[in-house]
């Protein structure tokens, strides 16, 4: 179906950014980062894929995202549930562990 739409040279929507895919961190290996018409006109580009988890009744969510070999780690939280300094300390510790595994020097970001 996508091949037929690309062959028919569809009218392109206005340029915008919006979330489109949710990934299991496997799909990003197979989906292209850019989709173009046969004439070479860009239809869509993908900035990143998000791995998504729904955790009911949780005020703290730790999210690890991966896109084309790069990994990011973030925390979403309610200030009443978690102190921001503790969240920052956790992220710095996780970064040290993750980069330590790769044997890269680690620089701690000032809070």
Secondary structure, 3 states (H helix, E strand, C coil): CHHHHHHCCCCCCCCCCCCCCECCCCHHHCCCCEEECCCCCEEEECCCCECCCCCCCCCEEEEEEEECCEEEEEEEECCCCCCHHHHHHHHHHHHHHHHHHCCCCCCCCCC
